[in-house]
Amino acid sequence: QVQLTESGGGSVQAGGSLQLSCTISGDTYRANCMAWIRQVPGKEREGVAVIYRGMDVTYYADSVKGRFTISQDNAKNMVYLQMNSLKPEDTAMYYCATAYRCAGVGYGDNWVAGMEYWGKGTLVTVSS
């Protein structure tokens, strides 16, 4: 089992920045690719950013390219999401998720549904 714990959410004005953190614990060897996924009530989950652990491979949703950056510190078992130039439409619950088998994660059809382990989420609210 893998446990994921998010932190860093909060309220910010449009144009501001936040950094989310995800702590990975338990069977960390099963966390081969890490993703940040967000959800607004009543809407489908959106995969925001993906990073493959130990590799310099990242993917981003078009909606956040150029504004969000995903990074990792494997020594600390941490993954981060730096969010800049935040917009009201970025308001959502942000989840950290991971998978052991990562084929298609970040670019395949419906890859979000294939993530195996999820954190409880951290809320980001961006006001205009």
Backbone as a printed PyTorch tensor [residue, N CA C, xyz], in Angstrom:
tensor([[[  0.8280,  -1.2020,   0.0000],
         [  0.0000,   0.0000,   0.0000],
         [  0.8630,   1.2540,   0.0000]],

        [[  0.3400,   2.2620,  -0.6420],
         [  1.0100,   3.5610,  -0.6860],
         [  0.0990,   4.5850,  -0.0230]],

        [[  0.6500,   5.3880,   0.8380],
         [ -0.1160,   6.4820,   1.4440],
         [  0.3990,   7.8100,   0.8750]],

        [[ -0.5540,   8.6680,   0.5600],
         [ -0.2350,   9.9800,   0.0020],
         [ -0.9070,  11.0510,   0.8550]],

        [[ -0.1580,  12.0680,   1.2010],
         [ -0.6940,  13.1500,   2.0170],
         [ -0.3680,  14.4780,   1.3640]],

        [[ -1.4220,  15.2240,   1.0230],
         [ -1.2440,  16.5270,   0.3910],
         [ -1.2420,  17.6350,   1.4480]],

        [[ -0.5660,  18.7140,   1.1170],
         [ -0.5870,  19.9140,   1.9500],
         [ -0.3060,  21.1210,   1.0760]],

        [[ -0.5790,  22.3010,   1.6140],
         [ -0.2270,  23.5260,   0.9110],
         [ -1.3820,  24.2690,   0.2780]],

        [[ -2.5710,  23.6850,   0.3180],
         [ -3.7100,  24.3890,  -0.2540],
         [ -4.0730,  25.6120,   0.5720]],

        [[ -4.9460,  26.4300,   0.0190],
         [ -5.3750,  27.6270,   0.7270],
         [ -6.0990,  28.5660,  -0.2000]],

        [[ -6.2800,  29.7860,   0.2620],
         [ -6.9770,  30.8090,  -0.5180],
         [ -5.9780,  31.8480,  -0.9950]],

        [[ -6.1270,  32.2460,  -2.2240],
         [ -5.2050,  33.2140,  -2.8140],
         [ -5.9830,  34.0480,  -3.8320]],

        [[ -5.5060,  35.2410,  -4.0630],
         [ -6.1270,  36.0740,  -5.0900],
         [ -5.5890,  35.7050,  -6.4680]],

        [[ -6.3890,  36.0220,  -7.4640],
         [ -5.9760,  35.7770,  -8.8420],
         [ -4.6260,  36.4380,  -9.1150]],

        [[ -3.7750,  35.7020,  -9.8100],
         [ -2.4260,  36.1850, -10.0840],
         [ -1.4020,  35.7280,  -9.0650]],

        [[ -1.8780,  35.1880,  -7.9640],
         [ -0.9850,  34.7410,  -6.9110],
         [ -0.4290,  33.3530,  -7.1540]],

        [[  0.3090,  32.8630,  -6.1680],
         [  0.9790,  31.5690,  -6.2750],
         [  0.7380,  30.7220,  -5.0410]],

        [[  0.7890,  29.4260,  -5.2330],
         [  0.7520,  28.4530,  -4.1440],
         [  1.6370,  27.2830,  -4.5410]],

        [[  2.1930,  26.6210,  -3.5230],
         [  2.9140,  25.3880,  -3.7800],
         [  2.2570,  24.2640,  -2.9870]],

        [[  1.8340,  23.2340,  -3.6850],
         [  1.2830,  22.0480,  -3.0480],
         [  2.3970,  21.0220,  -2.8590]],

        [[  2.2890,  20.2650,  -1.7800],
         [  3.2560,  19.2070,  -1.5030],
         [  2.5170,  17.8880,  -1.3220]],

        [[  3.1590,  16.8070,  -1.7110],
         [  2.6060,  15.4640,  -1.5340],
         [  3.6900,  14.5960,  -0.9100]],

        [[  3.3900,  14.0370,   0.2470],
         [  4.3150,  13.1370,   0.9250],
         [  3.9330,  11.7040,   0.6040]],

        [[  4.9090,  10.9230,   0.1620],
         [  4.6900,   9.5260,  -0.2030],
         [  5.2450,   8.6400,   0.9110]],

        [[  4.4170,   7.7010,   1.3830],
         [  4.8850,   6.7890,   2.4210],
         [  4.3230,   5.3990,   2.1610]],

        [[  4.7660,   4.4380,   2.9670],
         [  4.3380,   3.0590,   2.7740],
         [  5.2360,   2.3680,   1.7510]],

        [[  4.6350,   1.6280,   0.8290],
         [  5.3830,   0.9160,  -0.2070],
         [  5.7460,   1.8900,  -1.3200]],

        [[  6.7180,   2.7120,  -1.0520],
         [  7.0490,   3.7970,  -1.9950],
         [  7.5330,   3.2650,  -3.3380]],

        [[  8.0340,   2.0370,  -3.3800],
         [  8.4980,   1.4850,  -4.6570],
         [  7.3550,   1.3130,  -5.6440]],

        [[  6.1070,   1.3200,  -5.1520],
         [  4.9510,   1.1750,  -6.0260],
         [  4.5130,   2.5180,  -6.6230]],

        [[  5.1190,   3.5840,  -6.1930],
         [  4.7660,   4.9230,  -6.6870],
         [  5.6920,   5.2900,  -7.8290]],

        [[  5.4290,   4.7560,  -9.0250],
         [  6.3260,   4.9600, -10.1590],
         [  6.0490,   6.2320, -10.9330]],

        [[  4.8270,   6.6990, -10.9170],
         [  4.4910,   7.9650, -11.5660],
         [  3.5330,   8.7110, -10.6580]],

        [[  3.7460,   9.9870, -10.5570],
         [  2.9770,  10.8270,  -9.6420],
         [  2.1610,  11.8250, -10.4350]],

        [[  0.9600,  12.0640,  -9.9720],
         [  0.0860,  12.9940, -10.6750],
         [ -0.6130,  13.9190,  -9.6970]],

        [[ -0.8680,  15.1100, -10.1580],
         [ -1.7760,  16.0180,  -9.4700],
         [ -3.0470,  16.0720, -10.3140]],

        [[ -4.1500,  15.8300,  -9.6440],
         [ -5.4520,  15.7700, -10.2900],
         [ -6.3960,  16.6650,  -9.5080]],

        [[ -7.2110,  17.4250, -10.2110],
         [ -8.1210,  18.3200,  -9.5020],
         [ -9.5620,  18.0210,  -9.8710]],

        [[-10.4400,  18.4090,  -8.9670],
         [-11.8560,  18.1940,  -9.2110],
         [-12.6760,  19.3070,  -8.5920]],

        [[-13.6140,  19.7840,  -9.3750],
         [-14.6130,  20.7430,  -8.9170],
         [-15.9180,  19.9770,  -8.7630]],

        [[-16.6700,  20.2040,  -7.7010],
         [-17.9430,  19.4740,  -7.5260],
         [-18.8160,  19.5900,  -8.7600]],

        [[-19.3170,  18.4380,  -9.2070],
         [-20.1950,  18.4230, -10.3630],
         [-19.4760,  18.3310, -11.6880]],

        [[-18.1440,  18.3540, -11.6640],
         [-17.3630,  18.2590, -12.8950],
         [-16.4530,  17.0430, -12.8360]],

        [[-15.9860,  16.6340, -14.0070],
         [-15.0700,  15.4930, -14.0600],
         [-13.6930,  15.8730, -13.5170]],

        [[-13.0140,  14.8760, -13.0170],
         [-11.6440,  15.0940, -12.5710],
         [-10.7660,  15.4660, -13.7510]],

        [[ -9.8080,  16.3200, -13.5030],
         [ -8.8860,  16.7670, -14.5440],
         [ -7.4570,  16.4700, -14.1220]],

        [[ -6.7560,  15.7350, -14.9270],
         [ -5.3400,  15.4960, -14.6780],
         [ -4.5630,  16.7540, -14.9810]],

        [[ -3.8750,  17.2970, -14.0090],
         [ -3.2070,  18.5820, -14.1440],
         [ -1.7470,  18.4200, -14.5490]],

        [[ -1.0390,  17.5350, -13.8390],
         [  0.4010,  17.3710, -14.1060],
         [  0.8470,  15.9810, -13.6720]],

        [[  1.8420,  15.4810, -14.3730],
         [  2.3800,  14.1520, -14.0930],
         [  3.8980,  14.2110, -14.1350]],

        [[  4.5230,  13.4390, -13.2540],
         [  5.9750,  13.2770, -13.3100],
         [  6.3000,  11.8170, -13.0560]],

        [[  7.2550,  11.2990, -13.8270],
         [  7.6890,   9.9320, -13.6350],
         [  8.8670,   9.9480, -12.6640]],

        [[  8.7370,   9.2130, -11.5830],
         [  9.7330,   9.2600, -10.5210],
         [ 11.0900,   8.8060, -11.0270]],

        [[ 12.1130,   9.5700, -10.6870],
         [ 13.4670,   9.2300, -11.0830],
         [ 13.7870,   9.5520, -12.5270]],

        [[ 12.8400,  10.1240, -13.2520],
         [ 13.0430,  10.4660, -14.6560],
         [ 12.6370,  11.9130, -14.8820]],

        [[ 13.2210,  12.5020, -15.8810],
         [ 12.8980,  13.8890, -16.2230],
         [ 11.7910,  13.9010, -17.2630]],

        [[ 10.6720,  13.3170, -16.9080],
         [  9.5350,  13.2240, -17.8230],
         [  8.3200,  13.8080, -17.1240]],

        [[  7.7260,  14.8120, -17.7590],
         [  6.5490,  15.4620, -17.1910],
         [  5.4980,  15.6800, -18.2670]],

        [[  4.2690,  15.7580, -17.8350],
         [  3.1500,  16.0810, -18.7140],
         [  2.2750,  17.1070, -17.9930]],

        [[  1.6490,  17.9820, -18.7740],
         [  0.7740,  18.9940, -18.2080],
         [ -0.5040,  19.1050, -19.0270]],

        [[ -1.5850,  19.4000, -18.3300],
         [ -2.8170,  19.7380, -19.0350],
         [ -2.6200,  21.0770, -19.7340]],

        [[ -3.2740,  21.2380, -20.8800],
         [ -3.1530,  22.4980, -21.6260],
         [ -3.5700,  23.6900, -20.7620]],

        [[ -4.5130,  23.4730, -19.8790],
         [ -5.0570,  24.5630, -19.0660],
         [ -4.0430,  25.1400, -18.0750]],

        [[ -2.9530,  24.4000, -17.8130],
         [ -1.9930,  24.8780, -16.8140],
         [ -0.5750,  25.0310, -17.3590]],

        [[ -0.3730,  24.6770, -18.6170],
         [  0.9710,  24.7740, -19.1980],
         [  1.4930,  26.2000, -19.1090]],

        [[  2.7410,  26.3010, -18.6760],
         [  3.3680,  27.6080, -18.5370],
         [  3.0950,  28.2860, -17.2090]],

        [[  2.1640,  27.7530, -16.4310],
         [  1.8360,  28.3420, -15.1240],
         [  2.1610,  27.4000, -13.9780]],

        [[  1.9900,  26.1110, -14.1700],
         [  2.2220,  25.1150, -13.1230],
         [  3.4900,  24.3240, -13.4430]],

        [[  4.1920,  23.9330, -12.3790],
         [  5.3860,  23.1040, -12.5270],
         [  5.3520,  21.9850, -11.4920]],

        [[  5.4840,  20.7530, -11.9710],
         [  5.5580,  19.6050, -11.0680],
         [  7.0220,  19.2330, -10.8920]],

        [[  7.3850,  18.8790,  -9.6680],
         [  8.7680,  18.5020,  -9.3870],
         [  8.7890,  17.4320,  -8.3000]],

        [[  9.9610,  16.8660,  -8.0890],
         [ 10.0560,  15.7780,  -7.1160],
         [ 11.3660,  15.8620,  -6.3500]],

        [[ 11.3510,  15.3140,  -5.1590],
         [ 12.5490,  15.1110,  -4.3500],
         [ 12.4790,  13.6600,  -3.8930]],

        [[ 13.1100,  12.7810,  -4.6510],
         [ 12.9790,  11.3550,  -4.3710],
         [ 13.6350,  10.9690,  -3.0540]],

        [[ 14.6650,  11.6920,  -2.6510],
         [ 15.3180,  11.3920,  -1.3760],
         [ 14.3600,  11.6080,  -0.2100]],

        [[ 13.4630,  12.5660,  -0.3670],
         [ 12.5040,  12.8690,   0.6860],
         [ 11.1290,  12.2490,   0.4130]],

        [[ 10.9890,  11.5590,  -0.7190],
         [  9.6850,  10.9990,  -1.1090],
         [  8.6240,  12.0930,  -1.1440]],

        [[  8.9420,  13.1470,  -1.8370],
         [  8.0340,  14.2860,  -1.9460],
         [  7.8220,  14.6440,  -3.4130]],

        [[  6.6290,  15.1170,  -3.7020],
         [  6.2970,  15.6650,  -5.0120],
         [  5.6310,  17.0110,  -4.7780]],

        [[  5.9260,  17.9580,  -5.6500],
         [  5.4270,  19.3100,  -5.4670],
         [  4.6880,  19.7780,  -6.7160]],

        [[  3.7990,  20.7280,  -6.5180],
         [  3.1530,  21.4070,  -7.6330],
         [  3.2290,  22.9030,  -7.3510]],

        [[  4.0850,  23.5800,  -8.0960],
         [  4.1750,  25.0200,  -7.9880],
         [  3.1660,  25.6300,  -8.9390]],

        [[  2.2760,  26.4300,  -8.3910],
         [  1.2010,  27.0210,  -9.1790],
         [  1.3600,  28.5350,  -9.1750]],

        [[  1.6130,  29.0860, -10.3400],
         [  1.7750,  30.5290, -10.4900],
         [  0.6680,  31.0990, -11.3630]],

        [[  0.5100,  32.3920, -11.3160],
         [ -0.5030,  33.0780, -12.1300],
         [ -1.8570,  32.4070, -12.0000]],

        [[ -2.2420,  32.1510, -10.7800],
         [ -3.4830,  31.4220, -10.5330],
         [ -4.6930,  32.1980, -11.0140]],

        [[ -5.6760,  31.4460, -11.4790],
         [ -6.9240,  32.0040, -11.9940],
         [ -8.0930,  31.4610, -11.1770]],

        [[ -9.2080,  32.1770, -11.1540],
         [-10.3760,  31.6500, -10.4260],
         [-10.7740,  30.2490, -10.8990]],

        [[-10.5760,  29.9590, -12.1700],
         [-10.9370,  28.6310, -12.6790],
         [-10.0000,  27.5260, -12.2070]],

        [[ -8.9420,  27.8780, -11.5030],
         [ -8.0750,  26.8700, -10.8820],
         [ -8.6160,  26.4020,  -9.5430]],

        [[ -9.6690,  27.0390,  -9.0720],
         [-10.2770,  26.6470,  -7.8060],
         [-10.7790,  25.2160,  -7.8870]],

        [[-10.3150,  24.3730,  -6.9700],
         [-10.6820,  22.9580,  -6.9900],
         [-10.0720,  22.2600,  -5.7840]],

        [[-10.4940,  21.0240,  -5.5770],
         [ -9.7850,  20.1440,  -4.6610],
         [ -8.6690,  19.4810,  -5.4710]],

        [[ -7.4590,  19.5480,  -4.9610],
         [ -6.3070,  18.9750,  -5.6510],
         [ -5.8780,  17.6920,  -4.9390]],

        [[ -5.7660,  16.6350,  -5.7320],
         [ -5.3930,  15.3350,  -5.2150],
         [ -4.0330,  14.9210,  -5.7700]],

        [[ -3.2650,  14.3000,  -4.9240],
         [ -2.0360,  13.6350,  -5.3390],
         [ -2.3900,  12.1630,  -5.5740]],

        [[ -1.9030,  11.6030,  -6.6580],
         [ -2.2160,  10.2170,  -6.9830],
         [ -0.9890,   9.5490,  -7.5930]],

        [[ -0.9630,   8.2240,  -7.5000],
         [  0.1710,   7.4960,  -8.0380],
         [ -0.2590,   6.1500,  -8.5920]],

        [[  0.6130,   5.5510,  -9.3740],
         [  0.3620,   4.2350,  -9.9410],
         [  1.6630,   3.4620, -10.0230]],

        [[  1.5390,   2.1420,  -9.9900],
         [  2.7060,   1.2630, -10.1420],
         [  3.0220,   1.0550, -11.6290]],

        [[  1.9850,   0.7780, -12.3900],
         [  2.1340,   0.6430, -13.8410],
         [  1.7020,   1.9470, -14.4830]],

        [[  2.5830,   2.5270, -15.2540],
         [  2.3740,   3.9060, -15.6800],
         [  2.1820,   4.0880, -17.1830]],

        [[  1.8980,   3.0180, -17.9090],
         [  1.7010,   3.1470, -19.3490],
         [  0.5470,   4.1050, -19.6310]],

        [[  0.8190,   5.1320, -20.3860],
         [ -0.2210,   6.0780, -20.7560],
         [ -0.5260,   7.1560, -19.7460]],

        [[  0.0700,   7.0810, -18.5830],
         [ -0.2390,   8.0890, -17.5530],
         [  0.2670,   9.4550, -18.0100]],

        [[ -0.6220,  10.3870, -18.0430],
         [ -0.2970,  11.7450, -18.4580],
         [ -0.7170,  12.0640, -19.8710]],

        [[ -0.9090,  11.0410, -20.7120],
         [ -1.2380,  11.3150, -22.1110],
         [ -2.2530,  10.3500, -22.7020]],

        [[ -2.4630,   9.2070, -22.0810],
         [ -3.3950,   8.2270, -22.6280],
         [ -4.8460,   8.6030, -22.3580]],

        [[ -5.7560,   7.9100, -23.0250],
         [ -7.1810,   8.1490, -22.8040],
         [ -7.5820,   7.7350, -21.3930]],

        [[ -8.2820,   8.6070, -20.7080],
         [ -8.8470,   8.2910, -19.3950],
         [ -7.8010,   7.7940, -18.4100]],

        [[ -6.5850,   8.3420, -18.4780],
         [ -5.5220,   7.8450, -17.6080],
         [ -5.7880,   8.1150, -16.1370]],

        [[ -6.5560,   9.1590, -15.8520],
         [ -6.8340,   9.4950, -14.4560],
         [ -7.4910,   8.3280, -13.7300]],

        [[ -8.3940,   7.6430, -14.4220],
         [ -9.1170,   6.5420, -13.7920],
         [ -8.2000,   5.3830, -13.4260]],

        [[ -7.0370,   5.3200, -14.0300],
         [ -6.1190,   4.2240, -13.7600],
         [ -5.1790,   4.4480, -12.5960]],

        [[ -5.2200,   5.6230, -11.9860],
         [ -4.3460,   5.8760, -10.8440],
         [ -4.7980,   5.0160,  -9.6710]],

        [[ -3.8360,   4.3840,  -9.0080],
         [ -4.1780,   3.3620,  -8.0250],
         [ -4.3380,   3.8890,  -6.6070]],

        [[ -3.5250,   4.8420,  -6.2370],
         [ -3.5320,   5.3460,  -4.8610],
         [ -3.7640,   6.8500,  -4.8800]],

        [[ -4.5820,   7.3030,  -3.9500],
         [ -4.9690,   8.6980,  -3.9020],
         [ -4.8290,   9.2500,  -2.4930]],

        [[ -4.4710,  10.5310,  -2.4190],
         [ -4.5410,  11.2160,  -1.1390],
         [ -5.9540,  11.7310,  -0.9040]],

        [[ -6.1240,  12.4200,   0.2190],
         [ -7.4480,  12.9320,   0.5780],
         [ -7.7290,  14.2940,  -0.0350]],

        [[ -6.7070,  14.9380,  -0.5570],
         [ -6.8980,  16.1970,  -1.2490],
         [ -6.6110,  17.4110,  -0.3980]],

        [[ -6.3330,  18.5050,  -1.0810],
         [ -6.1460,  19.7990,  -0.4360],
         [ -6.8550,  20.8400,  -1.2860]],

        [[ -7.5830,  21.7410,  -0.6320],
         [ -8.4470,  22.6760,  -1.3410],
         [ -7.6880,  23.9380,  -1.7230]],

        [[ -7.8290,  24.3220,  -2.9790],
         [ -7.2690,  25.5660,  -3.4900],
         [ -8.4240,  26.4650,  -3.9270]],

        [[ -8.4450,  27.6660,  -3.3970],
         [ -9.4840,  28.6330,  -3.7440],
         [ -8.8190,  29.8990,  -4.2680]],

        [[ -9.1800,  30.2820,  -5.4870],
         [ -8.6160,  31.4750,  -6.1020],
         [ -9.7400,  32.4820,  -6.3030]],

        [[ -9.6060,  33.6230,  -5.6950],
         [-10.6350,  34.6540,  -5.7970],
         [-10.2360,  35.7190,  -6.8210]],

        [[-11.2570,  36.2830,  -7.4420],
         [-10.9950,  37.3050,  -8.4810],
         [-10.8920,  38.6930,  -7.8890]]])
